[in-house]
Amino acid sequence: MATHALSAEEFLVGWCERCAAEVLTHLTAADDEPQRPLCVRCDAPVTNGLRVAGSDELEEQGYAVYEEGGGGCGSGGCGSGSCGRA
């Protein structure tokens, strides 16, 4: 599989044989082996039909895509004590 740097709005999807569906994938994180896409539903290896999909397409397939909003940790609220901790 050719490497492709995905942007924040792109996700790798492919056909999961075990789920018998096109699914969102995640990459393995083991340091001692090359990364490979796995099904987010069942963790089976996904090797067929790999392609890049946009967030709008994922939402059409039933996935929810959330963007981190401002005002949370790291925005100055916690450090200034305005999040409720003294």
N, C-alpha and C positions, 0 to 999 in steps of 0.2 A: 504494500500500500504506500503510495507516495505521501510524503509529509506535507501538511497544509496547515499553516498557522491560522486558527480560527479567530474571528473577531468576537467581540462580546455579544453580537447578535446572531452568531452562527453556531450550529450544533451538529454533531455527527450522528446520523441515524443509519440504520441498516436492518436487514431481515434477520430476525431471531428464529431459528428452527424450532426451538423448544416452545416458544410462545406462539409460533405460527403467525407472526405479525411484524410490521415494521415498527421498530422501537428506537427510543433514544438510547444512546450508549454513554458509557463512562470508560475511562482508560485505567488499566491496571496501574498500581503504584509501586510494585516490587522493584527494588533497586537492582537486583541481580538478573532481571530479564527484560527484554524489550517490551515497551508498552503495547497493549493490544486492546481493541474495543470490546467491552462486555455489555450485555443487556442490563438496563437499569431495573428491570422487573425481576429477572431470575439469575443474573450474573453469568449466564452462558456466553461463551465466545460468539461474537458476531463477525462473520467474515463475508457474507453475501450482501450485495446491494448497498454497500457503504456509499453515502453521499452526504453533502452538507445541506442542512435545512435552516431556514431563518426562523426567528422566534414566532412570527405570525403563522407560519405553517405548523409549528409545534402546537400552538394553541388550537388550531383547527383539528388536530389529531387528539385533543383532550388533555394535553400537558398544560400546566400553568407556568408562566415565566414571570418571575418577580424581579424588579430592579430595586436595589438598595436605595432608600431615600435619604435625604439629609435629616439632620436633627438627632441622629442616633449617636452611639459611642464614636468618639473620634471627631465629633463636630464642635467640641468645646463644652458641650452640656455637662458631661460627667466630670471633666477636669475642673469646671468652675463650680461644681456642687449643685447645679440646677436640676440634676436628675433625681434628687431626693435623698442622696446619701450625704451624711455629715462628716 
